[in-house]
Amino acid sequence: MAKFTKIPKAQAPVPVRQSGRLAARMKLYEEHIMSVSAGEVGRLVPDRDETARGLALRIGRAARRVSRPVKTWIDKGVVYFEPVS
């Protein structure tokens, strides 16, 4: 089990900020979530260097960031998602 301790804030390292590239990718997935309306389904086809599971995880995380729950599923290597009311 992990060992928990408390330290003064001055002794803690500074949080690492996300890179501009990562922030841009996160924003892109958030925009995908916001663009899909009720009655529509988003479809993501992975590039060669991506997996369907990885895309589904990114969509799920983006949905939580924008407080818009989605249902995701994978069929034949393609990721689908739809808003959940």
Helices and strands as residue ranges (DSSP letters): G 9-11, H 20-35, E 42-44, H 52-65, E 70-75, E 78-83
